[in-house]
Amino acid sequence: MSVLLILLLFSSMFNPADESEEDTQRRQEDDIGAQFSERFIQEPENVTLLLTMLEEFDFHVRWPGVKLLTALLKCQCAQVQGIILVSPMGVSRLMDLLADSREVIRNDGLLLLQQLTKGNAAIQKIVAFENAFERLLDIITEEGTSDGGIVVEDCLLLLLNLLKNNSSNQNFFKEGSYIQRMKPWFEVGDDNSGWSAQKVTNLHLMLQLVRVMVSPVNSPGATASCQKAMFQCGLLQQLCTILMATGVPADILTETINTVSEVIRGSQVNQDYFASVNAPSNPPRPAIVVLLMSMVNERQPFVLRCAVLYCFQCFLYKNQKGQGEIVATLLPSTIDANSISAGQLLCGGLFSADSLSNWCAAVALGHALQDNLTQKEQLLRVQLATSLGKPPVSLLQQCTNILSQGDKISRRGSKVQTRVGLLMLLCTWMSNCPIAVTHFLHNQDNVPFLTAQISENLGEDERLVQGLCALLLGICIYYNDNSLENYTKEKLKQLIEKRIGKENFVEKLGFITKHELYSRAAQKPQPAFSAPEHMLFDHEFTKLVKELEGVITKAVHKSSEEEKKEEEVKKTLEQHDSIVTQYKELIREQDAQINELKEQMCTLTSQKDQMQNTITQQLSQIQQHKDQYNVLKLKLGKDSGQSDSGQVNGLQLEELTLLREELEELRKQHALLNTQLAERDTLIANLKAEGVQSPDGLTAAPENTELLKELESLRGQVQTQAAEISQLQRERQEVQTRTEALAAVSGEAADLTKVTELENRLSAQTAETNRLQEEVRSLTESRAAMEKERAAATSTATILQTEKSKLQQEVAESKKEQDDLLMLLADQDQKILSLKQRLKDLGETIEDEDDLDARDQFDDDDDEEEEDDE
């Protein structure tokens, strides 16, 4: 109970008073709380003890401890964060509050973690790796996502603290597949009327959380991977559904447009999908067209128009395909009179009576031309019908007419915003496009108008217009191809010197970067303006100004002689650089060839060593086989005498076996023929008993004609069989005679057991002899093959030795050529140094080649790192 009272006392002292109290009393309470906080944390053990007490599960101890620590963090945030950071398991103890089953402690734990994670990247990382993302997303789902209450808002605020400006946590969030869990947050129904204030707040924070993951200030690789994940999981499709839904509150719609803008910015796949989205109208219209209709409509809220402009800029960012599609809607061959296109809306906004629409349309059209020379040239073909009965004029001519003609300026262009927008469009259009510069200079009124605007002494509001006119005139000088005789680079510079003065021109050019709104626009791509009249600069245009201001100043100050000398020196340097480059390439090629030949020589040497080892092994095997062969040969010589003694008897026994088999077969055939003969004799006897006469005697009766024919046939067969039997009997007698003769010659044949034993021994010896002969033959062949391989290896070694000598000779020649090239390079370097000295004498600043190479190498490394991140 005493612990509870102490905690309640401290928390009441540290916490500010309620809003219902007077301001004076609240300030006094705040001062007292700050003083007690400072006194309390002077002893870090106090905070450590407080963290230990948070481990108590008792509600009356844990909850006041959470309130006290939250109050301490509000009063002395950085100091308390430092103590908790070095405290063992300090952050882990606080993370356990999210798992408390009592909602009061869990919700106050969320507020505590919000204060703890403010502005401390180390604590943010520890909290994230304590599984904070999983727990917070679970709480958001349990509380009903966007339809939830204040607890969802607290979870989203804590997530923003953990992810904003923390690349490590952002990568952990993406790798943990938590982006996929954000998709259900944006599932809205058909009936979007009556959104509660809490739902609007929750959804607004959810959209900010998406933007944190794809913010342009993040690294390009991390942003691209998050954009890819959002498209694959369907989050971008869900956001586009909200974008085209009806009944969505204006601030949610505006934030959704900004979110979609950053999800598609620089991602070709996402940009292509966004181009295919159609609004649910009849007939269906592309989402881009519907958004542009809101941008050029002066009745729409200002923040919504800014969001649409940002969305259009992000759609065209690094999207040459999209730029071409937008410009194509302005070309005469693709205009459809029955439908409204993006190009028609931009032209309508460019020349409307609303200055904000003029500026937005000019900036949007400028983004369709950004870093795209092809579309700049294509836009020169656009023709506009100004009024009935008059021929059409080009878009470039119409823009310059509005700027230069006095009556139209008084009606439309007198507002600074309109004139700034048109001048930014012209500068973007003509930069790095000599054809557009020629078209602009072809109008005789344009250059006098620019010089008049620059030379006048106007008020503060017109200074920016003067600076932009100076920038446009400088672009006409710098990107001039001298195709118009009256407006060459030299004549334009003479005109500036006579009408304006070089110093005055440079001073007016500096009005752009000195403007207070210039630095604000240069900070981030999203247009963020407090009021419509503050929309004067575009982020991409500030990059163009920074790029061109220095080169235009140098171009104006240079005289014709200096330019000629500089061009000659540049040509000479380019020639020398080309020669040096050629020699460097030659040296690189020769080095590559030498390295390749060295590698080949090493490979051949290793192959030679391998073959030598193989030959040695094979020679050893041949010697082993020879020894085995000699042993077998000696063994075979001892057994040859025994095999010769039984050869005659063996041959006789083999012949005797064959004769016995033939005799047995003849006996079987004889018995079969006797049986057949007996059957035919019986048949003849039966026929005679029936009274059938022989054909030699009386004529047979008519009814027995067929029987007589059959009888004659059987008699012929009997005779044939009798002849065969006689032949078989003769062969039988011959066999018997031969058998008796063999029995008389071989007295040992009667002993069949002994004969069989001799036959088995002879067969075994014969098989062994055949095997040994076959093995000897294979060894002889193997030896011959090895002799051939050894001869081939010897020949290969000779060839390798010859090639090695040639390579060494070539290396010596290459080294000699390389020395000659180095001498030549030294002469060339001496010439370059003399030329650089001449340039320095003429007053030019020349950078060393090493600095340029180092800068190029640095740029290449940056490009490679960007590609790896992507």
KAQUI-V933384 format. One record per residue. N is the residue number from 0. RES is the residue in three letters. OMEGA is omega in whole degrees, -180 to 180 (none if undefined). Layout:
n->[N/N]
res->[RES/RES]
omega->[OMEGA/OMEGA]
This chain:
n->[0/1/2/3/4/5/6/7/8/9/10/11/12/13/14/15/16/17/18/19/20/21/22/23/24/25/26/27/28/29/30/31/32/33/34/35/36/37/38/39/40/41/42/43/44/45/46/47/48/49/50/51/52/53/54/55/56/57/58/59/60/61/62/63/64/65/66/67/68/69/70/71/72/73/74/75/76/77/78/79/80/81/82/83/84/85/86/87/88/89/90/91/92/93/94/95/96/97/98/99/100/101/102/103/104/105/106/107/108/109/110/111/112/113/114/115/116/117/118/119/120/121/122/123/124/125/126/127/128/129/130/131/132/133/134/135/136/137/138/139/140/141/142/143/144/145/146/147/148/149/150/151/152/153/154/155/156/157/158/159/160/161/162/163/164/165/166/167/168/169/170/171/172/173/174/175/176/177/178/179/180/181/182/183/184/185/186/187/188/189/190/191/192/193/194/195/196/197/198/199/200/201/202/203/204/205/206/207/208/209/210/211/212/213/214/215/216/217/218/219/220/221/222/223/224/225/226/227/228/229/230/231/232/233/234/235/236/237/238/239/240/241/242/243/244/245/246/247/248/249/250/251/252/253/254/255/256/257/258/259/260/261/262/263/264/265/266/267/268/269/270/271/272/273/274/275/276/277/278/279/280/281/282/283/284/285/286/287/288/289/290/291/292/293/294/295/296/297/298/299/300/301/302/303/304/305/306/307/308/309/310/311/312/313/314/315/316/317/318/319/320/321/322/323/324/325/326/327/328/329/330/331/332/333/334/335/336/337/338/339/340/341/342/343/344/345/346/347/348/349/350/351/352/353/354/355/356/357/358/359/360/361/362/363/364/365/366/367/368/369/370/371/372/373/374/375/376/377/378/379/380/381/382/383/384/385/386/387/388/389/390/391/392/393/394/395/396/397/398/399/400/401/402/403/404/405/406/407/408/409/410/411/412/413/414/415/416/417/418/419/420/421/422/423/424/425/426/427/428/429/430/431/432/433/434/435/436/437/438/439/440/441/442/443/444/445/446/447/448/449/450/451/452/453/454/455/456/457/458/459/460/461/462/463/464/465/466/467/468/469/470/471/472/473/474/475/476/477/478/479/480/481/482/483/484/485/486/487/488/489/490/491/492/493/494/495/496/497/498/499/500/501/502/503/504/505/506/507/508/509/510/511/512/513/514/515/516/517/518/519/520/521/522/523/524/525/526/527/528/529/530/531/532/533/534/535/536/537/538/539/540/541/542/543/544/545/546/547/548/549/550/551/552/553/554/555/556/557/558/559/560/561/562/563/564/565/566/567/568/569/570/571/572/573/574/575/576/577/578/579/580/581/582/583/584/585/586/587/588/589/590/591/592/593/594/595/596/597/598/599/600/601/602/603/604/605/606/607/608/609/610/611/612/613/614/615/616/617/618/619/620/621/622/623/624/625/626/627/628/629/630/631/632/633/634/635/636/637/638/639/640/641/642/643/644/645/646/647/648/649/650/651/652/653/654/655/656/657/658/659/660/661/662/663/664/665/666/667/668/669/670/671/672/673/674/675/676/677/678/679/680/681/682/683/684/685/686/687/688/689/690/691/692/693/694/695/696/697/698/699/700/701/702/703/704/705/706/707/708/709/710/711/712/713/714/715/716/717/718/719/720/721/722/723/724/725/726/727/728/729/730/731/732/733/734/735/736/737/738/739/740/741/742/743/744/745/746/747/748/749/750/751/752/753/754/755/756/757/758/759/760/761/762/763/764/765/766/767/768/769/770/771/772/773/774/775/776/777/778/779/780/781/782/783/784/785/786/787/788/789/790/791/792/793/794/795/796/797/798/799/800/801/802/803/804/805/806/807/808/809/810/811/812/813/814/815/816/817/818/819/820/821/822/823/824/825/826/827/828/829/830/831/832/833/834/835/836/837/838/839/840/841/842/843/844/845/846/847/848/849/850/851/852/853/854/855/856/857/858/859/860/861/862/863/864/865/866/867/868/869]
res->[MET/SER/VAL/LEU/LEU/ILE/LEU/LEU/LEU/PHE/SER/SER/MET/PHE/ASN/PRO/ALA/ASP/GLU/SER/GLU/GLU/ASP/THR/GLN/ARG/ARG/GLN/GLU/ASP/ASP/ILE/GLY/ALA/GLN/PHE/SER/GLU/ARG/PHE/ILE/GLN/GLU/PRO/GLU/ASN/VAL/THR/LEU/LEU/LEU/THR/MET/LEU/GLU/GLU/PHE/ASP/PHE/HIS/VAL/ARG/TRP/PRO/GLY/VAL/LYS/LEU/LEU/THR/ALA/LEU/LEU/LYS/CYS/GLN/CYS/ALA/GLN/VAL/GLN/GLY/ILE/ILE/LEU/VAL/SER/PRO/MET/GLY/VAL/SER/ARG/LEU/MET/ASP/LEU/LEU/ALA/ASP/SER/ARG/GLU/VAL/ILE/ARG/ASN/ASP/GLY/LEU/LEU/LEU/LEU/GLN/GLN/LEU/THR/LYS/GLY/ASN/ALA/ALA/ILE/GLN/LYS/ILE/VAL/ALA/PHE/GLU/ASN/ALA/PHE/GLU/ARG/LEU/LEU/ASP/ILE/ILE/THR/GLU/GLU/GLY/THR/SER/ASP/GLY/GLY/ILE/VAL/VAL/GLU/ASP/CYS/LEU/LEU/LEU/LEU/LEU/ASN/LEU/LEU/LYS/ASN/ASN/SER/SER/ASN/GLN/ASN/PHE/PHE/LYS/GLU/GLY/SER/TYR/ILE/GLN/ARG/MET/LYS/PRO/TRP/PHE/GLU/VAL/GLY/ASP/ASP/ASN/SER/GLY/TRP/SER/ALA/GLN/LYS/VAL/THR/ASN/LEU/HIS/LEU/MET/LEU/GLN/LEU/VAL/ARG/VAL/MET/VAL/SER/PRO/VAL/ASN/SER/PRO/GLY/ALA/THR/ALA/SER/CYS/GLN/LYS/ALA/MET/PHE/GLN/CYS/GLY/LEU/LEU/GLN/GLN/LEU/CYS/THR/ILE/LEU/MET/ALA/THR/GLY/VAL/PRO/ALA/ASP/ILE/LEU/THR/GLU/THR/ILE/ASN/THR/VAL/SER/GLU/VAL/ILE/ARG/GLY/SER/GLN/VAL/ASN/GLN/ASP/TYR/PHE/ALA/SER/VAL/ASN/ALA/PRO/SER/ASN/PRO/PRO/ARG/PRO/ALA/ILE/VAL/VAL/LEU/LEU/MET/SER/MET/VAL/ASN/GLU/ARG/GLN/PRO/PHE/VAL/LEU/ARG/CYS/ALA/VAL/LEU/TYR/CYS/PHE/GLN/CYS/PHE/LEU/TYR/LYS/ASN/GLN/LYS/GLY/GLN/GLY/GLU/ILE/VAL/ALA/THR/LEU/LEU/PRO/SER/THR/ILE/ASP/ALA/ASN/SER/ILE/SER/ALA/GLY/GLN/LEU/LEU/CYS/GLY/GLY/LEU/PHE/SER/ALA/ASP/SER/LEU/SER/ASN/TRP/CYS/ALA/ALA/VAL/ALA/LEU/GLY/HIS/ALA/LEU/GLN/ASP/ASN/LEU/THR/GLN/LYS/GLU/GLN/LEU/LEU/ARG/VAL/GLN/LEU/ALA/THR/SER/LEU/GLY/LYS/PRO/PRO/VAL/SER/LEU/LEU/GLN/GLN/CYS/THR/ASN/ILE/LEU/SER/GLN/GLY/ASP/LYS/ILE/SER/ARG/ARG/GLY/SER/LYS/VAL/GLN/THR/ARG/VAL/GLY/LEU/LEU/MET/LEU/LEU/CYS/THR/TRP/MET/SER/ASN/CYS/PRO/ILE/ALA/VAL/THR/HIS/PHE/LEU/HIS/ASN/GLN/ASP/ASN/VAL/PRO/PHE/LEU/THR/ALA/GLN/ILE/SER/GLU/ASN/LEU/GLY/GLU/ASP/GLU/ARG/LEU/VAL/GLN/GLY/LEU/CYS/ALA/LEU/LEU/LEU/GLY/ILE/CYS/ILE/TYR/TYR/ASN/ASP/ASN/SER/LEU/GLU/ASN/TYR/THR/LYS/GLU/LYS/LEU/LYS/GLN/LEU/ILE/GLU/LYS/ARG/ILE/GLY/LYS/GLU/ASN/PHE/VAL/GLU/LYS/LEU/GLY/PHE/ILE/THR/LYS/HIS/GLU/LEU/TYR/SER/ARG/ALA/ALA/GLN/LYS/PRO/GLN/PRO/ALA/PHE/SER/ALA/PRO/GLU/HIS/MET/LEU/PHE/ASP/HIS/GLU/PHE/THR/LYS/LEU/VAL/LYS/GLU/LEU/GLU/GLY/VAL/ILE/THR/LYS/ALA/VAL/HIS/LYS/SER/SER/GLU/GLU/GLU/LYS/LYS/GLU/GLU/GLU/VAL/LYS/LYS/THR/LEU/GLU/GLN/HIS/ASP/SER/ILE/VAL/THR/GLN/TYR/LYS/GLU/LEU/ILE/ARG/GLU/GLN/ASP/ALA/GLN/ILE/ASN/GLU/LEU/LYS/GLU/GLN/MET/CYS/THR/LEU/THR/SER/GLN/LYS/ASP/GLN/MET/GLN/ASN/THR/ILE/THR/GLN/GLN/LEU/SER/GLN/ILE/GLN/GLN/HIS/LYS/ASP/GLN/TYR/ASN/VAL/LEU/LYS/LEU/LYS/LEU/GLY/LYS/ASP/SER/GLY/GLN/SER/ASP/SER/GLY/GLN/VAL/ASN/GLY/LEU/GLN/LEU/GLU/GLU/LEU/THR/LEU/LEU/ARG/GLU/GLU/LEU/GLU/GLU/LEU/ARG/LYS/GLN/HIS/ALA/LEU/LEU/ASN/THR/GLN/LEU/ALA/GLU/ARG/ASP/THR/LEU/ILE/ALA/ASN/LEU/LYS/ALA/GLU/GLY/VAL/GLN/SER/PRO/ASP/GLY/LEU/THR/ALA/ALA/PRO/GLU/ASN/THR/GLU/LEU/LEU/LYS/GLU/LEU/GLU/SER/LEU/ARG/GLY/GLN/VAL/GLN/THR/GLN/ALA/ALA/GLU/ILE/SER/GLN/LEU/GLN/ARG/GLU/ARG/GLN/GLU/VAL/GLN/THR/ARG/THR/GLU/ALA/LEU/ALA/ALA/VAL/SER/GLY/GLU/ALA/ALA/ASP/LEU/THR/LYS/VAL/THR/GLU/LEU/GLU/ASN/ARG/LEU/SER/ALA/GLN/THR/ALA/GLU/THR/ASN/ARG/LEU/GLN/GLU/GLU/VAL/ARG/SER/LEU/THR/GLU/SER/ARG/ALA/ALA/MET/GLU/LYS/GLU/ARG/ALA/ALA/ALA/THR/SER/THR/ALA/THR/ILE/LEU/GLN/THR/GLU/LYS/SER/LYS/LEU/GLN/GLN/GLU/VAL/ALA/GLU/SER/LYS/LYS/GLU/GLN/ASP/ASP/LEU/LEU/MET/LEU/LEU/ALA/ASP/GLN/ASP/GLN/LYS/ILE/LEU/SER/LEU/LYS/GLN/ARG/LEU/LYS/ASP/LEU/GLY/GLU/THR/ILE/GLU/ASP/GLU/ASP/ASP/LEU/ASP/ALA/ARG/ASP/GLN/PHE/ASP/ASP/ASP/ASP/ASP/GLU/GLU/GLU/GLU/ASP/ASP/GLU]
omega->[179/177/179/-179/180/-179/179/179/-180/-178/178/179/-176/-176/177/179/-180/-178/-179/180/-179/-177/-178/179/-180/178/178/178/179/180/179/179/179/180/179/178/-180/179/-177/-175/175/174/-178/180/178/179/179/178/178/178/178/-180/178/177/177/-178/-179/-177/-175/175/-173/-175/175/178/177/-180/-180/-179/176/179/178/179/178/-177/-177/-170/-173/-178/-180/177/179/180/-180/-178/-179/180/-180/178/-177/-179/-179/178/179/178/178/180/-179/-180/180/-178/178/-172/-179/179/179/-178/176/174/175/178/177/180/175/179/-176/-174/-179/171/180/-175/-178/179/178/180/-179/179/-180/-179/171/177/-179/-178/-179/-178/-178/179/176/179/179/179/180/-177/175/178/-174/178/-179/-176/-175/180/177/178/179/178/-179/177/177/177/177/177/-176/-171/-174/179/179/-175/-180/179/178/179/178/178/-180/-178/178/179/177/176/-180/-179/179/-176/-179/180/-171/176/-180/-180/179/-180/-177/-179/175/177/177/179/179/178/178/179/-179/-178/177/178/177/178/177/178/176/-178/178/-178/-177/-178/178/180/176/177/-177/-179/180/179/-179/-180/177/177/178/180/-180/177/-176/-179/177/180/179/179/180/178/177/176/176/-178/-177/-178/179/178/179/179/-173/-178/175/178/179/-180/177/178/178/-180/177/-180/-176/176/-178/-173/177/180/-175/-179/180/178/177/178/-180/178/-178/-179/179/176/-180/180/180/0/180/178/177/-180/180/-180/-180/180/179/175/176/-177/-177/178/-175/178/180/179/-177/-178/178/179/177/180/179/178/178/178/179/177/180/177/-178/-177/-179/-177/-179/176/178/177/179/180/179/-180/-179/179/178/-176/-176/-175/-175/-177/177/-176/-175/-178/179/-179/179/179/179/178/179/178/178/178/-177/-175/178/-179/-179/-176/179/175/177/-177/-179/-180/179/179/179/179/176/177/175/180/-173/176/-178/-177/-179/-179/175/178/179/-178/176/-180/-176/180/-179/175/-175/-179/-179/177/179/180/179/178/180/178/178/-179/-179/178/-180/178/-180/180/-169/-176/-173/-176/180/177/-179/-178/-172/-171/-179/178/-177/-176/179/-177/177/179/180/180/176/178/-179/179/178/-178/-172/179/179/178/-178/180/178/177/179/178/-180/-179/-180/175/-172/-176/-172/-178/176/178/-180/180/179/179/-177/-173/-178/175/-175/-178/-178/-177/-177/-179/180/177/177/179/179/175/176/178/180/178/176/175/178/178/-172/-179/-180/178/177/178/176/-174/-177/-176/173/179/-175/-179/178/178/176/178/178/-178/-178/-173/-171/-172/-175/-179/178/179/-180/178/179/177/180/178/-176/-175/180/-179/-175/-179/-178/-178/179/179/-178/-174/-176/-175/-175/176/-179/-177/-179/-178/-179/-178/177/179/-179/-175/174/-176/-180/179/177/175/179/179/180/-179/-170/-173/-179/-177/178/178/177/-178/-179/-176/-177/175/-179/179/179/178/179/179/-180/178/178/179/179/178/179/179/178/177/179/179/179/179/180/179/179/179/178/178/179/180/179/179/-180/176/179/179/179/179/179/179/177/179/178/-180/177/179/-180/178/178/177/179/179/179/180/179/178/179/180/179/179/-179/177/178/178/179/-180/177/179/178/180/178/-180/180/179/180/-179/177/179/179/179/178/-176/-174/-179/-180/-179/-179/-175/-179/-176/-175/-180/179/180/-179/-179/179/180/179/179/179/-179/179/179/178/180/-180/179/179/178/179/179/-180/180/179/180/177/179/179/180/179/179/179/176/178/179/180/180/179/-179/179/179/179/174/179/-178/179/176/180/-176/-174/179/-178/177/-177/-177/-178/-178/-178/179/180/179/180/178/179/180/180/180/178/179/179/179/179/179/179/178/179/179/179/179/179/179/178/179/178/179/179/179/179/179/-179/179/179/-180/180/179/179/-178/-175/179/-178/-176/-178/-178/-174/-179/179/179/-179/180/178/179/-180/179/-179/180/-180/179/-180/180/179/179/180/-180/180/178/180/179/177/-180/180/178/178/179/180/179/179/179/179/177/178/-180/179/178/180/179/178/178/180/179/178/180/180/179/179/180/178/178/179/-179/179/178/179/178/179/178/180/178/178/178/-180/177/178/-180/179/176/179/178/178/177/-180/179/179/178/-179/179/179/179/177/177/178/180/178/177/180/176/-179/177/-176/176/179/-179/180/178/179/180/180/179/178/180/179/178/180/179/178/179/-179/179/177/179/179/179/178/none]
